[in-house]
Amino acid sequence: AVSSGRIQAPGFFASELIRKAYSRAAWIGDSPGYVDPDKDVQAATDRIAGRLSTLDEETALLTGGDFEANLRQMAKEKRMLDKAGLAPAPPQPKPATGKPQDDDTPPVPGGQPNQGGGQ
């Protein structure tokens, strides 16, 4: 498109550095959506913590958003909340799901650990 003149890109053919600057684009596309949002977010958090991914990559994958734009927006929102004398809402604890514990052992009434040993 540049060589045909359809797109104007001054310096594109004159400098490899300029050509790379024009060409350094990444198209992410739509995010795939969620099957289990909690697990998807936890997996993203684990990849970042394990240095397998970045905040920028995970933001694009999970929401299709731009991490730097989100960061600027979050800073703006914090300034607005501070100016209004409001603090951001603290994270709310998740309600109990009633699912078995991690070891798939049903909880024992009264909160005592299951000692095993059958019935």
PDB file as gemmi writes it, atoms N, CA and C in Angstrom:
CRYST1    1.000    1.000    1.000  90.00  90.00  90.00 P 1                      
ATOM      1  N   ALA A   1       0.829  -1.192   0.000  1.00  0.00           N  
ATOM      2  CA  ALA A   1       0.000   0.000   0.000  1.00  0.00           C  
ATOM      3  C   ALA A   1       0.871   1.252   0.000  1.00  0.00           C  
ATOM      4  N   VAL A   2       2.017   1.194   0.697  1.00  0.00           N  
ATOM      5  CA  VAL A   2       2.913   2.355   0.702  1.00  0.00           C  
ATOM      6  C   VAL A   2       3.544   2.517  -0.670  1.00  0.00           C  
ATOM      7  N   SER A   3       4.006   1.414  -1.266  1.00  0.00           N  
ATOM      8  CA  SER A   3       4.678   1.508  -2.569  1.00  0.00           C  
ATOM      9  C   SER A   3       3.728   1.950  -3.672  1.00  0.00           C  
ATOM     10  N   SER A   4       2.442   1.629  -3.554  1.00  0.00           N  
ATOM     11  CA  SER A   4       1.479   2.058  -4.572  1.00  0.00           C  
ATOM     12  C   SER A   4       1.020   3.500  -4.353  1.00  0.00           C  
ATOM     13  N   GLY A   5       1.383   4.075  -3.210  1.00  0.00           N  
ATOM     14  CA  GLY A   5       0.994   5.458  -2.929  1.00  0.00           C  
ATOM     15  C   GLY A   5      -0.346   5.584  -2.237  1.00  0.00           C  
ATOM     16  N   ARG A   6      -1.002   4.459  -1.990  1.00  0.00           N  
ATOM     17  CA  ARG A   6      -2.293   4.501  -1.304  1.00  0.00           C  
ATOM     18  C   ARG A   6      -2.157   5.009   0.127  1.00  0.00           C  
ATOM     19  N   ILE A   7      -1.064   4.666   0.781  1.00  0.00           N  
ATOM     20  CA  ILE A   7      -0.796   5.117   2.146  1.00  0.00           C  
ATOM     21  C   ILE A   7       0.460   5.963   2.122  1.00  0.00           C  
ATOM     22  N   GLN A   8       0.377   7.158   2.689  1.00  0.00           N  
ATOM     23  CA  GLN A   8       1.522   8.052   2.771  1.00  0.00           C  
ATOM     24  C   GLN A   8       2.316   7.716   4.030  1.00  0.00           C  
ATOM     25  N   ALA A   9       3.589   7.363   3.856  1.00  0.00           N  
ATOM     26  CA  ALA A   9       4.460   7.034   4.979  1.00  0.00           C  
ATOM     27  C   ALA A   9       5.835   7.634   4.689  1.00  0.00           C  
ATOM     28  N   PRO A  10       6.001   8.927   4.971  1.00  0.00           N  
ATOM     29  CA  PRO A  10       7.279   9.582   4.667  1.00  0.00           C  
ATOM     30  C   PRO A  10       8.460   8.855   5.308  1.00  0.00           C  
ATOM     31  N   GLY A  11       9.502   8.621   4.502  1.00  0.00           N  
ATOM     32  CA  GLY A  11      10.720   7.985   4.980  1.00  0.00           C  
ATOM     33  C   GLY A  11      10.669   6.467   5.016  1.00  0.00           C  
ATOM     34  N   PHE A  12       9.543   5.871   4.646  1.00  0.00           N  
ATOM     35  CA  PHE A  12       9.370   4.418   4.748  1.00  0.00           C  
ATOM     36  C   PHE A  12      10.470   3.662   4.013  1.00  0.00           C  
ATOM     37  N   PHE A  13      10.782   4.088   2.781  1.00  0.00           N  
ATOM     38  CA  PHE A  13      11.790   3.388   1.993  1.00  0.00           C  
ATOM     39  C   PHE A  13      13.189   3.965   2.186  1.00  0.00           C  
ATOM     40  N   ALA A  14      13.288   5.127   2.804  1.00  0.00           N  
ATOM     41  CA  ALA A  14      14.585   5.777   2.957  1.00  0.00           C  
ATOM     42  C   ALA A  14      15.365   5.262   4.164  1.00  0.00           C  
ATOM     43  N   SER A  15      14.681   4.744   5.161  1.00  0.00           N  
ATOM     44  CA  SER A  15      15.353   4.356   6.391  1.00  0.00           C  
ATOM     45  C   SER A  15      14.741   3.084   6.960  1.00  0.00           C  
ATOM     46  N   GLU A  16      15.615   2.124   7.265  1.00  0.00           N  
ATOM     47  CA  GLU A  16      15.132   0.882   7.877  1.00  0.00           C  
ATOM     48  C   GLU A  16      14.511   1.154   9.245  1.00  0.00           C  
ATOM     49  N   LEU A  17      15.095   2.089   9.990  1.00  0.00           N  
ATOM     50  CA  LEU A  17      14.578   2.438  11.309  1.00  0.00           C  
ATOM     51  C   LEU A  17      13.154   3.004  11.213  1.00  0.00           C  
ATOM     52  N   ILE A  18      12.944   3.879  10.247  1.00  0.00           N  
ATOM     53  CA  ILE A  18      11.595   4.449  10.058  1.00  0.00           C  
ATOM     54  C   ILE A  18      10.633   3.364   9.611  1.00  0.00           C  
ATOM     55  N   ARG A  19      11.090   2.494   8.701  1.00  0.00           N  
ATOM     56  CA  ARG A  19      10.228   1.404   8.225  1.00  0.00           C  
ATOM     57  C   ARG A  19       9.807   0.505   9.392  1.00  0.00           C  
ATOM     58  N   LYS A  20      10.751   0.188  10.283  1.00  0.00           N  
ATOM     59  CA  LYS A  20      10.415  -0.633  11.450  1.00  0.00           C  
ATOM     60  C   LYS A  20       9.432   0.092  12.363  1.00  0.00           C  
ATOM     61  N   ALA A  21       9.610   1.402  12.510  1.00  0.00           N  
ATOM     62  CA  ALA A  21       8.688   2.168  13.355  1.00  0.00           C  
ATOM     63  C   ALA A  21       7.265   2.114  12.787  1.00  0.00           C  
ATOM     64  N   TYR A  22       7.129   2.235  11.472  1.00  0.00           N  
ATOM     65  CA  TYR A  22       5.805   2.141  10.848  1.00  0.00           C  
ATOM     66  C   TYR A  22       5.237   0.726  10.973  1.00  0.00           C  
ATOM     67  N   SER A  23       6.094  -0.266  10.896  1.00  0.00           N  
ATOM     68  CA  SER A  23       5.646  -1.656  10.813  1.00  0.00           C  
ATOM     69  C   SER A  23       5.479  -2.343  12.163  1.00  0.00           C  
ATOM     70  N   ARG A  24       5.858  -1.696  13.235  1.00  0.00           N  
ATOM     71  CA  ARG A  24       5.800  -2.336  14.551  1.00  0.00           C  
ATOM     72  C   ARG A  24       4.394  -2.252  15.141  1.00  0.00           C  
ATOM     73  N   ALA A  25       3.489  -2.896  14.509  1.00  0.00           N  
ATOM     74  CA  ALA A  25       2.109  -2.914  14.985  1.00  0.00           C  
ATOM     75  C   ALA A  25       1.728  -4.341  15.340  1.00  0.00           C  
ATOM     76  N   ALA A  26       0.889  -4.481  16.327  1.00  0.00           N  
ATOM     77  CA  ALA A  26       0.381  -5.800  16.698  1.00  0.00           C  
ATOM     78  C   ALA A  26      -1.138  -5.744  16.692  1.00  0.00           C  
ATOM     79  N   TRP A  27      -1.750  -6.591  15.895  1.00  0.00           N  
ATOM     80  CA  TRP A  27      -3.201  -6.647  15.868  1.00  0.00           C  
ATOM     81  C   TRP A  27      -3.624  -7.790  16.764  1.00  0.00           C  
ATOM     82  N   ILE A  28      -4.399  -7.473  17.774  1.00  0.00           N  
ATOM     83  CA  ILE A  28      -4.804  -8.471  18.755  1.00  0.00           C  
ATOM     84  C   ILE A  28      -6.162  -9.066  18.395  1.00  0.00           C  
ATOM     85  N   GLY A  29      -7.084  -8.264  17.950  1.00  0.00           N  
ATOM     86  CA  GLY A  29      -8.426  -8.753  17.661  1.00  0.00           C  
ATOM     87  C   GLY A  29      -9.274  -8.780  18.916  1.00  0.00           C  
ATOM     88  N   ASP A  30     -10.464  -9.323  18.796  1.00  0.00           N  
ATOM     89  CA  ASP A  30     -11.375  -9.393  19.925  1.00  0.00           C  
ATOM     90  C   ASP A  30     -10.872 -10.396  20.954  1.00  0.00           C  
ATOM     91  N   SER A  31     -11.189 -10.113  22.235  1.00  0.00           N  
ATOM     92  CA  SER A  31     -10.835 -11.090  23.255  1.00  0.00           C  
ATOM     93  C   SER A  31     -11.772 -12.280  23.115  1.00  0.00           C  
ATOM     94  N   PRO A  32     -11.308 -13.464  23.517  1.00  0.00           N  
ATOM     95  CA  PRO A  32     -12.105 -14.665  23.293  1.00  0.00           C  
ATOM     96  C   PRO A  32     -13.327 -14.805  24.189  1.00  0.00           C  
ATOM     97  N   GLY A  33     -13.469 -13.958  25.188  1.00  0.00           N  
ATOM     98  CA  GLY A  33     -14.576 -14.109  26.113  1.00  0.00           C  
ATOM     99  C   GLY A  33     -14.184 -15.035  27.250  1.00  0.00           C  
ATOM    100  N   TYR A  34     -15.094 -15.231  28.159  1.00  0.00           N  
ATOM    101  CA  TYR A  34     -14.782 -15.991  29.359  1.00  0.00           C  
ATOM    102  C   TYR A  34     -15.672 -17.210  29.484  1.00  0.00           C  
ATOM    103  N   VAL A  35     -15.075 -18.311  29.911  1.00  0.00           N  
ATOM    104  CA  VAL A  35     -15.837 -19.476  30.338  1.00  0.00           C  
ATOM    105  C   VAL A  35     -15.925 -19.426  31.857  1.00  0.00           C  
ATOM    106  N   ASP A  36     -14.790 -19.204  32.489  1.00  0.00           N  
ATOM    107  CA  ASP A  36     -14.710 -19.058  33.938  1.00  0.00           C  
ATOM    108  C   ASP A  36     -13.811 -17.862  34.227  1.00  0.00           C  
ATOM    109  N   PRO A  37     -14.401 -16.663  34.371  1.00  0.00           N  
ATOM    110  CA  PRO A  37     -13.599 -15.445  34.532  1.00  0.00           C  
ATOM    111  C   PRO A  37     -12.590 -15.511  35.679  1.00  0.00           C  
ATOM    112  N   ASP A  38     -12.969 -16.096  36.794  1.00  0.00           N  
ATOM    113  CA  ASP A  38     -12.041 -16.172  37.929  1.00  0.00           C  
ATOM    114  C   ASP A  38     -10.788 -16.972  37.564  1.00  0.00           C  
ATOM    115  N   LYS A  39     -10.984 -18.092  36.890  1.00  0.00           N  
ATOM    116  CA  LYS A  39      -9.835 -18.923  36.501  1.00  0.00           C  
ATOM    117  C   LYS A  39      -8.994 -18.229  35.435  1.00  0.00           C  
ATOM    118  N   ASP A  40      -9.649 -17.531  34.498  1.00  0.00           N  
ATOM    119  CA  ASP A  40      -8.908 -16.819  33.458  1.00  0.00           C  
ATOM    120  C   ASP A  40      -8.041 -15.720  34.058  1.00  0.00           C  
ATOM    121  N   VAL A  41      -8.595 -14.968  34.997  1.00  0.00           N  
ATOM    122  CA  VAL A  41      -7.835 -13.893  35.642  1.00  0.00           C  
ATOM    123  C   VAL A  41      -6.712 -14.481  36.485  1.00  0.00           C  
ATOM    124  N   GLN A  42      -6.980 -15.558  37.213  1.00  0.00           N  
ATOM    125  CA  GLN A  42      -5.938 -16.181  38.020  1.00  0.00           C  
ATOM    126  C   GLN A  42      -4.819 -16.719  37.139  1.00  0.00           C  
ATOM    127  N   ALA A  43      -5.167 -17.316  36.008  1.00  0.00           N  
ATOM    128  CA  ALA A  43      -4.144 -17.826  35.086  1.00  0.00           C  
ATOM    129  C   ALA A  43      -3.290 -16.680  34.547  1.00  0.00           C  
ATOM    130  N   ALA A  44      -3.926 -15.558  34.217  1.00  0.00           N  
ATOM    131  CA  ALA A  44      -3.175 -14.389  33.738  1.00  0.00           C  
ATOM    132  C   ALA A  44      -2.246 -13.872  34.828  1.00  0.00           C  
ATOM    133  N   THR A  45      -2.746 -13.802  36.047  1.00  0.00           N  
ATOM    134  CA  THR A  45      -1.939 -13.347  37.177  1.00  0.00           C  
ATOM    135  C   THR A  45      -0.744 -14.275  37.381  1.00  0.00           C  
ATOM    136  N   ASP A  46      -0.966 -15.575  37.266  1.00  0.00           N  
ATOM    137  CA  ASP A  46       0.115 -16.553  37.423  1.00  0.00           C  
ATOM    138  C   ASP A  46       1.160 -16.402  36.320  1.00  0.00           C  
ATOM    139  N   ARG A  47       0.707 -16.166  35.077  1.00  0.00           N  
ATOM    140  CA  ARG A  47       1.664 -15.993  33.976  1.00  0.00           C  
ATOM    141  C   ARG A  47       2.523 -14.749  34.183  1.00  0.00           C  
ATOM    142  N   ILE A  48       1.903 -13.671  34.677  1.00  0.00           N  
ATOM    143  CA  ILE A  48       2.657 -12.442  34.949  1.00  0.00           C  
ATOM    144  C   ILE A  48       3.651 -12.692  36.073  1.00  0.00           C  
ATOM    145  N   ALA A  49       3.203 -13.316  37.152  1.00  0.00           N  
ATOM    146  CA  ALA A  49       4.075 -13.589  38.296  1.00  0.00           C  
ATOM    147  C   ALA A  49       5.233 -14.498  37.906  1.00  0.00           C  
ATOM    148  N   GLY A  50       4.993 -15.424  36.993  1.00  0.00           N  
ATOM    149  CA  GLY A  50       6.028 -16.344  36.542  1.00  0.00           C  
ATOM    150  C   GLY A  50       6.899 -15.769  35.438  1.00  0.00           C  
ATOM    151  N   ARG A  51       6.698 -14.501  35.120  1.00  0.00           N  
ATOM    152  CA  ARG A  51       7.460 -13.809  34.076  1.00  0.00           C  
ATOM    153  C   ARG A  51       7.300 -14.478  32.708  1.00  0.00           C  
ATOM    154  N   LEU A  52       6.134 -15.071  32.490  1.00  0.00           N  
ATOM    155  CA  LEU A  52       5.830 -15.688  31.204  1.00  0.00           C  
ATOM    156  C   LEU A  52       5.035 -14.755  30.307  1.00  0.00           C  
ATOM    157  N   SER A  53       4.524 -13.670  30.891  1.00  0.00           N  
ATOM    158  CA  SER A  53       3.704 -12.728  30.157  1.00  0.00           C  
ATOM    159  C   SER A  53       3.841 -11.363  30.820  1.00  0.00           C  
ATOM    160  N   THR A  54       3.240 -10.364  30.205  1.00  0.00           N  
ATOM    161  CA  THR A  54       3.297  -9.003  30.739  1.00  0.00           C  
ATOM    162  C   THR A  54       1.892  -8.478  30.982  1.00  0.00           C  
ATOM    163  N   LEU A  55       1.805  -7.412  31.767  1.00  0.00           N  
ATOM    164  CA  LEU A  55       0.514  -6.765  31.985  1.00  0.00           C  
ATOM    165  C   LEU A  55      -0.087  -6.318  30.656  1.00  0.00           C  
ATOM    166  N   ASP A  56       0.759  -5.823  29.768  1.00  0.00           N  
ATOM    167  CA  ASP A  56       0.292  -5.368  28.461  1.00  0.00           C  
ATOM    168  C   ASP A  56      -0.317  -6.515  27.658  1.00  0.00           C  
ATOM    169  N   GLU A  57       0.381  -7.653  27.617  1.00  0.00           N  
ATOM    170  CA  GLU A  57      -0.121  -8.811  26.865  1.00  0.00           C  
ATOM    171  C   GLU A  57      -1.415  -9.352  27.470  1.00  0.00           C  
ATOM    172  N   GLU A  58      -1.461  -9.472  28.789  1.00  0.00           N  
ATOM    173  CA  GLU A  58      -2.644 -10.047  29.433  1.00  0.00           C  
ATOM    174  C   GLU A  58      -3.856  -9.129  29.316  1.00  0.00           C  
ATOM    175  N   THR A  59      -3.629  -7.812  29.379  1.00  0.00           N  
ATOM    176  CA  THR A  59      -4.742  -6.874  29.186  1.00  0.00           C  
ATOM    177  C   THR A  59      -5.328  -7.054  27.794  1.00  0.00           C  
ATOM    178  N   ALA A  60      -4.460  -7.151  26.796  1.00  0.00           N  
ATOM    179  CA  ALA A  60      -4.932  -7.331  25.423  1.00  0.00           C  
ATOM    180  C   ALA A  60      -5.673  -8.652  25.264  1.00  0.00           C  
ATOM    181  N   LEU A  61      -5.134  -9.726  25.858  1.00  0.00           N  
ATOM    182  CA  LEU A  61      -5.771 -11.035  25.712  1.00  0.00           C  
ATOM    183  C   LEU A  61      -7.111 -11.121  26.442  1.00  0.00           C  
ATOM    184  N   LEU A  62      -7.171 -10.580  27.657  1.00  0.00           N  
ATOM    185  CA  LEU A  62      -8.392 -10.732  28.461  1.00  0.00           C  
ATOM    186  C   LEU A  62      -9.507  -9.789  28.044  1.00  0.00           C  
ATOM    187  N   THR A  63      -9.158  -8.547  27.716  1.00  0.00           N  
ATOM    188  CA  THR A  63     -10.201  -7.554  27.452  1.00  0.00           C  
ATOM    189  C   THR A  63     -10.107  -6.903  26.085  1.00  0.00           C  
ATOM    190  N   GLY A  64      -8.995  -7.149  25.377  1.00  0.00           N  
ATOM    191  CA  GLY A  64      -8.794  -6.463  24.103  1.00  0.00           C  
ATOM    192  C   GLY A  64      -8.358  -5.024  24.316  1.00  0.00           C  
ATOM    193  N   GLY A  65      -8.098  -4.658  25.581  1.00  0.00           N  
ATOM    194  CA  GLY A  65      -7.748  -3.283  25.911  1.00  0.00           C  
ATOM    195  C   GLY A  65      -6.267  -3.011  25.799  1.00  0.00           C  
ATOM    196  N   ASP A  66      -5.916  -1.784  26.144  1.00  0.00           N  
ATOM    197  CA  ASP A  66      -4.538  -1.309  26.098  1.00  0.00           C  
ATOM    198  C   ASP A  66      -4.112  -0.976  27.517  1.00  0.00           C  
ATOM    199  N   PHE A  67      -3.094  -1.668  28.028  1.00  0.00           N  
ATOM    200  CA  PHE A  67      -2.676  -1.496  29.413  1.00  0.00           C  
ATOM    201  C   PHE A  67      -2.312  -0.051  29.728  1.00  0.00           C  
ATOM    202  N   GLU A  68      -1.548   0.604  28.849  1.00  0.00           N  
ATOM    203  CA  GLU A  68      -1.129   1.973  29.120  1.00  0.00           C  
ATOM    204  C   GLU A  68      -2.320   2.922  29.160  1.00  0.00           C  
ATOM    205  N   ALA A  69      -3.284   2.730  28.268  1.00  0.00           N  
ATOM    206  CA  ALA A  69      -4.492   3.555  28.289  1.00  0.00           C  
ATOM    207  C   ALA A  69      -5.288   3.288  29.570  1.00  0.00           C  
ATOM    208  N   ASN A  70      -5.366   2.022  29.979  1.00  0.00           N  
ATOM    209  CA  ASN A  70      -6.062   1.682  31.224  1.00  0.00           C  
ATOM    210  C   ASN A  70      -5.376   2.316  32.424  1.00  0.00           C  
ATOM    211  N   LEU A  71      -4.047   2.286  32.430  1.00  0.00           N  
ATOM    212  CA  LEU A  71      -3.285   2.859  33.537  1.00  0.00           C  
ATOM    213  C   LEU A  71      -3.551   4.359  33.657  1.00  0.00           C  
ATOM    214  N   ARG A  72      -3.528   5.050  32.514  1.00  0.00           N  
ATOM    215  CA  ARG A  72      -3.839   6.495  32.536  1.00  0.00           C  
ATOM    216  C   ARG A  72      -5.258   6.737  33.043  1.00  0.00           C  
ATOM    217  N   GLN A  73      -6.210   5.916  32.591  1.00  0.00           N  
ATOM    218  CA  GLN A  73      -7.600   6.083  33.020  1.00  0.00           C  
ATOM    219  C   GLN A  73      -7.755   5.809  34.511  1.00  0.00           C  
ATOM    220  N   MET A  74      -7.077   4.757  35.010  1.00  0.00           N  
ATOM    221  CA  MET A  74      -7.165   4.445  36.443  1.00  0.00           C  
ATOM    222  C   MET A  74      -6.571   5.577  37.277  1.00  0.00           C  
ATOM    223  N   ALA A  75      -5.465   6.165  36.817  1.00  0.00           N  
ATOM    224  CA  ALA A  75      -4.853   7.291  37.536  1.00  0.00           C  
ATOM    225  C   ALA A  75      -5.806   8.484  37.545  1.00  0.00           C  
ATOM    226  N   LYS A  76      -6.453   8.739  36.409  1.00  0.00           N  
ATOM    227  CA  LYS A  76      -7.422   9.835  36.318  1.00  0.00           C  
ATOM    228  C   LYS A  76      -8.581   9.607  37.284  1.00  0.00           C  
ATOM    229  N   GLU A  77      -9.100   8.392  37.306  1.00  0.00           N  
ATOM    230  CA  GLU A  77     -10.221   8.071  38.185  1.00  0.00           C  
ATOM    231  C   GLU A  77      -9.813   8.209  39.654  1.00  0.00           C  
ATOM    232  N   LYS A  78      -8.593   7.789  39.992  1.00  0.00           N  
ATOM    233  CA  LYS A  78      -8.118   7.921  41.375  1.00  0.00           C  
ATOM    234  C   LYS A  78      -8.031   9.390  41.767  1.00  0.00           C  
ATOM    235  N   ARG A  79      -7.478  10.227  40.867  1.00  0.00           N  
ATOM    236  CA  ARG A  79      -7.402  11.667  41.159  1.00  0.00           C  
ATOM    237  C   ARG A  79      -8.794  12.252  41.376  1.00  0.00           C  
ATOM    238  N   MET A  80      -9.746  11.837  40.565  1.00  0.00           N  
ATOM    239  CA  MET A  80     -11.122  12.342  40.690  1.00  0.00           C  
ATOM    240  C   MET A  80     -11.737  11.904  42.019  1.00  0.00           C  
ATOM    241  N   LEU A  81     -11.526  10.646  42.400  1.00  0.00           N  
ATOM    242  CA  LEU A  81     -12.046  10.156  43.671  1.00  0.00           C  
ATOM    243  C   LEU A  81     -11.399  10.888  44.841  1.00  0.00           C  
ATOM    244  N   ASP A  82     -10.072  11.086  44.758  1.00  0.00           N  
ATOM    245  CA  ASP A  82      -9.360  11.805  45.819  1.00  0.00           C  
ATOM    246  C   ASP A  82      -9.887  13.229  45.944  1.00  0.00           C  
ATOM    247  N   LYS A  83     -10.088  13.901  44.815  1.00  0.00           N  
ATOM    248  CA  LYS A  83     -10.565  15.287  44.813  1.00  0.00           C  
ATOM    249  C   LYS A  83     -11.965  15.382  45.424  1.00  0.00           C  
ATOM    250  N   ALA A  84     -12.761  14.357  45.202  1.00  0.00           N  
ATOM    251  CA  ALA A  84     -14.124  14.345  45.738  1.00  0.00           C  
ATOM    252  C   ALA A  84     -14.159  13.856  47.185  1.00  0.00           C  
ATOM    253  N   GLY A  85     -13.000  13.497  47.725  1.00  0.00           N  
ATOM    254  CA  GLY A  85     -12.950  13.002  49.099  1.00  0.00           C  
ATOM    255  C   GLY A  85     -13.453  11.590  49.247  1.00  0.00           C  
ATOM    256  N   LEU A  86     -13.414  10.850  48.174  1.00  0.00           N  
ATOM    257  CA  LEU A  86     -13.891   9.456  48.195  1.00  0.00           C  
ATOM    258  C   LEU A  86     -12.722   8.508  48.002  1.00  0.00           C  
ATOM    259  N   ALA A  87     -12.784   7.400  48.666  1.00  0.00           N  
ATOM    260  CA  ALA A  87     -11.788   6.356  48.467  1.00  0.00           C  
ATOM    261  C   ALA A  87     -12.390   5.308  47.545  1.00  0.00           C  
ATOM    262  N   PRO A  88     -11.559   4.664  46.755  1.00  0.00           N  
ATOM    263  CA  PRO A  88     -12.105   3.572  45.942  1.00  0.00           C  
ATOM    264  C   PRO A  88     -12.738   2.514  46.839  1.00  0.00           C  
ATOM    265  N   ALA A  89     -13.761   1.892  46.352  1.00  0.00           N  
ATOM    266  CA  ALA A  89     -14.427   0.839  47.124  1.00  0.00           C  
ATOM    267  C   ALA A  89     -13.449  -0.301  47.369  1.00  0.00           C  
ATOM    268  N   PRO A  90     -13.363  -0.778  48.603  1.00  0.00           N  
ATOM    269  CA  PRO A  90     -12.462  -1.914  48.864  1.00  0.00           C  
ATOM    270  C   PRO A  90     -12.989  -3.157  48.180  1.00  0.00           C  
ATOM    271  N   PRO A  91     -12.095  -4.080  47.847  1.00  0.00           N  
ATOM    272  CA  PRO A  91     -12.553  -5.329  47.235  1.00  0.00           C  
ATOM    273  C   PRO A  91     -13.495  -6.057  48.183  1.00  0.00           C  
ATOM    274  N   GLN A  92     -14.528  -6.598  47.630  1.00  0.00           N  
ATOM    275  CA  GLN A  92     -15.507  -7.330  48.430  1.00  0.00           C  
ATOM    276  C   GLN A  92     -15.131  -8.804  48.477  1.00  0.00           C  
ATOM    277  N   PRO A  93     -15.255  -9.431  49.652  1.00  0.00           N  
ATOM    278  CA  PRO A  93     -14.969 -10.874  49.710  1.00  0.00           C  
ATOM    279  C   PRO A  93     -15.974 -11.631  48.862  1.00  0.00           C  
ATOM    280  N   LYS A  94     -15.493 -12.699  48.271  1.00  0.00           N  
ATOM    281  CA  LYS A  94     -16.375 -13.516  47.444  1.00  0.00           C  
ATOM    282  C   LYS A  94     -17.282 -14.336  48.346  1.00  0.00           C  
ATOM    283  N   PRO A  95     -18.533 -14.483  47.972  1.00  0.00           N  
ATOM    284  CA  PRO A  95     -19.436 -15.305  48.787  1.00  0.00           C  
ATOM    285  C   PRO A  95     -19.017 -16.766  48.726  1.00  0.00           C  
ATOM    286  N   ALA A  96     -19.318 -17.478  49.794  1.00  0.00           N  
ATOM    287  CA  ALA A  96     -19.020 -18.915  49.839  1.00  0.00           C  
ATOM    288  C   ALA A  96     -19.799 -19.608  48.739  1.00  0.00           C  
ATOM    289  N   THR A  97     -19.145 -20.530  48.074  1.00  0.00           N  
ATOM    290  CA  THR A  97     -19.793 -21.215  46.951  1.00  0.00           C  
ATOM    291  C   THR A  97     -20.461 -22.508  47.362  1.00  0.00           C  
ATOM    292  N   GLY A  98     -20.121 -23.025  48.534  1.00  0.00           N  
ATOM    293  CA  GLY A  98     -20.678 -24.302  48.955  1.00  0.00           C  
ATOM    294  C   GLY A  98     -20.007 -25.475  48.276  1.00  0.00           C  
ATOM    295  N   LYS A  99     -18.925 -25.172  47.515  1.00  0.00           N  
ATOM    296  CA  LYS A  99     -18.205 -26.247  46.829  1.00  0.00           C  
ATOM    297  C   LYS A  99     -17.289 -26.943  47.826  1.00  0.00           C  
ATOM    298  N   PRO A 100     -16.942 -28.199  47.564  1.00  0.00           N  
ATOM    299  CA  PRO A 100     -15.995 -28.893  48.446  1.00  0.00           C  
ATOM    300  C   PRO A 100     -14.654 -28.170  48.471  1.00  0.00           C  
ATOM    301  N   GLN A 101     -13.885 -28.424  49.529  1.00  0.00           N  
ATOM    302  CA  GLN A 101     -12.570 -27.825  49.669  1.00  0.00           C  
ATOM    303  C   GLN A 101     -11.647 -28.327  48.576  1.00  0.00           C  
ATOM    304  N   ASP A 102     -10.438 -27.745  48.505  1.00  0.00           N  
ATOM    305  CA  ASP A 102      -9.492 -28.087  47.447  1.00  0.00           C  
ATOM    306  C   ASP A 102      -9.197 -29.577  47.359  1.00  0.00           C  
ATOM    307  N   ASP A 103      -9.179 -30.260  48.498  1.00  0.00           N  
ATOM    308  CA  ASP A 103      -8.865 -31.689  48.467  1.00  0.00           C  
ATOM    309  C   ASP A 103     -10.105 -32.537  48.184  1.00  0.00           C  
ATOM    310  N   ASP A 104     -11.197 -31.889  47.803  1.00  0.00           N  
ATOM    311  CA  ASP A 104     -12.472 -32.541  47.491  1.00  0.00           C  
ATOM    312  C   ASP A 104     -13.080 -33.272  48.680  1.00  0.00           C  
ATOM    313  N   THR A 105     -12.578 -33.009  49.879  1.00  0.00           N  
ATOM    314  CA  THR A 105     -13.159 -33.582  51.078  1.00  0.00           C  
ATOM    315  C   THR A 105     -14.233 -32.624  51.574  1.00  0.00           C  
ATOM    316  N   PRO A 106     -15.461 -33.095  51.743  1.00  0.00           N  
ATOM    317  CA  PRO A 106     -16.497 -32.185  52.213  1.00  0.00           C  
ATOM    318  C   PRO A 106     -16.137 -31.624  53.587  1.00  0.00           C  
ATOM    319  N   PRO A 107     -16.464 -30.342  53.836  1.00  0.00           N  
ATOM    320  CA  PRO A 107     -16.156 -29.784  55.148  1.00  0.00           C  
ATOM    321  C   PRO A 107     -16.937 -30.506  56.240  1.00  0.00           C  
ATOM    322  N   VAL A 108     -16.322 -30.614  57.394  1.00  0.00           N  
ATOM    323  CA  VAL A 108     -16.947 -31.260  58.537  1.00  0.00           C  
ATOM    324  C   VAL A 108     -17.738 -30.220  59.311  1.00  0.00           C  
ATOM    325  N   PRO A 109     -18.994 -30.530  59.711  1.00  0.00           N  
ATOM    326  CA  PRO A 109     -19.760 -29.554  60.485  1.00  0.00           C  
ATOM    327  C   PRO A 109     -18.982 -29.138  61.721  1.00  0.00           C  
ATOM    328  N   GLY A 110     -19.081 -27.885  62.089  1.00  0.00           N  
ATOM    329  CA  GLY A 110     -18.386 -27.360  63.259  1.00  0.00           C  
ATOM    330  C   GLY A 110     -17.000 -26.854  62.923  1.00  0.00           C  
ATOM    331  N   GLY A 111     -16.589 -26.982  61.660  1.00  0.00           N  
ATOM    332  CA  GLY A 111     -15.320 -26.433  61.207  1.00  0.00           C  
ATOM    333  C   GLY A 111     -14.101 -27.247  61.585  1.00  0.00           C  
ATOM    334  N   GLN A 112     -14.275 -28.430  62.151  1.00  0.00           N  
ATOM    335  CA  GLN A 112     -13.127 -29.250  62.523  1.00  0.00           C  
ATOM    336  C   GLN A 112     -12.606 -29.950  61.280  1.00  0.00           C  
ATOM    337  N   PRO A 113     -11.289 -30.069  61.164  1.00  0.00           N  
ATOM    338  CA  PRO A 113     -10.737 -30.752  59.975  1.00  0.00           C  
ATOM    339  C   PRO A 113     -11.153 -32.219  59.951  1.00  0.00           C  
ATOM    340  N   ASN A 114     -11.319 -32.726  58.744  1.00  0.00           N  
ATOM    341  CA  ASN A 114     -11.642 -34.131  58.558  1.00  0.00           C  
ATOM    342  C   ASN A 114     -10.382 -34.929  58.830  1.00  0.00           C  
ATOM    343  N   GLN A 115     -10.431 -35.834  59.775  1.00  0.00           N  
ATOM    344  CA  GLN A 115      -9.271 -36.623  60.195  1.00  0.00           C  
ATOM    345  C   GLN A 115      -9.106 -37.880  59.341  1.00  0.00           C  
ATOM    346  N   GLY A 116      -9.961 -38.070  58.392  1.00  0.00           N  
ATOM    347  CA  GLY A 116      -9.866 -39.281  57.560  1.00  0.00           C  
ATOM    348  C   GLY A 116     -10.302 -40.494  58.371  1.00  0.00           C  
ATOM    349  N   GLY A 117      -9.918 -41.658  57.942  1.00  0.00           N  
ATOM    350  CA  GLY A 117     -10.215 -42.873  58.694  1.00  0.00           C  
ATOM    351  C   GLY A 117     -11.611 -43.406  58.468  1.00  0.00           C  
ATOM    352  N   GLY A 118     -12.262 -42.990  57.409  1.00  0.00           N  
ATOM    353  CA  GLY A 118     -13.543 -43.612  57.078  1.00  0.00           C  
ATOM    354  C   GLY A 118     -14.706 -42.947  57.758  1.00  0.00           C  
ATOM    355  N   GLN A 119     -15.746 -43.766  58.080  1.00  0.00           N  
ATOM    356  CA  GLN A 119     -17.033 -43.304  58.573  1.00  0.00           C  
ATOM    357  C   GLN A 119     -16.933 -42.735  59.927  1.00  0.00           C  
TER     358      GLN A 119                                                      
END                                                                             
